Amino acid sequence: MKVDQNLARLANLSKPERVAHSYTTRVLPLTLLSPSVVEVILDGRQGPELTLPRMLEPFPADWAVQLSHWRAALR
């Protein structure tokens, strides 16, 4: 039952945006990014090595650990 509920929630997120469930599943973890990391990206201060494929790799949920995880790519 829980799996069906999760799929329904993904459908609720995916359908209005007209994207596949698989895409939503891949990008959903980006909502856990530290506000500091998001700010750097929005300001364009990230290094060229901080690509979307790299950001989609598993990363720590702890915000302080995220900063050290991507330290070299953040300016």
N, C-alpha and C positions, 0 to 999 in steps of 0.2 A: 504494500500500500504506500509506503514512504517513497519508493522509487516513482510511482505514478504521480504523487504530489509534486515531487521535484521536477519531473518532466513537464507537468502542467505549469509550474512556475517559470521554467525556462521558456516555454511556449509563450507565456504572457510577456516576457521580456523580449523575445526574438521577433514575434509576429509584427508588432507595430513598426519595428525598425527594418523589417523585411530582410533579416539576416538568418542564417542557418543556426540551429541549436548548437552545433559543434563550434561555431565561431563564438557564440555567446559564452559557452563553457570555457573556451580558451582565454577570452579577454576579461571575464568576470573577476579573476584574482587581481586585476589592476586596480579595482576599487579599494584594495587593501594597502595601496601605496602610501607611504608617509607624505603628509602635506609638504614637507620640505623637499622631497624628491619631486613631487608634482610641480612645485613652484620653480624649481631649477629647469625642468623640462618646458614649462609654459614660457619661461623667460628666455629659452633657447640657450641656456648655459651648460647643457650637457655635452660631453665629448662625442665624437663620431662613433665611438665603440658602443655607445648606449643605443642600440637599435631595437626595434619592436620585437624581432625574434629573440633577442637576448632578454628583453623585459618579460616575454612570455614564458621563459624558463622559470622553474620553481625558485621562489625567493623567500627570505624570512618574513614572517608576519610582524615581528617586533620592529617598530620604527627606528629605534636607535641602531639596531643590527643592520637594517636596510642601508642606513647611511654608510656604515663601514663596508657593507657588501659591495656597494657601487661607488665607493670613495674615489677611485681612479677616474671614473667617468663623469663625476659631478664637479662642477667648477664654481 
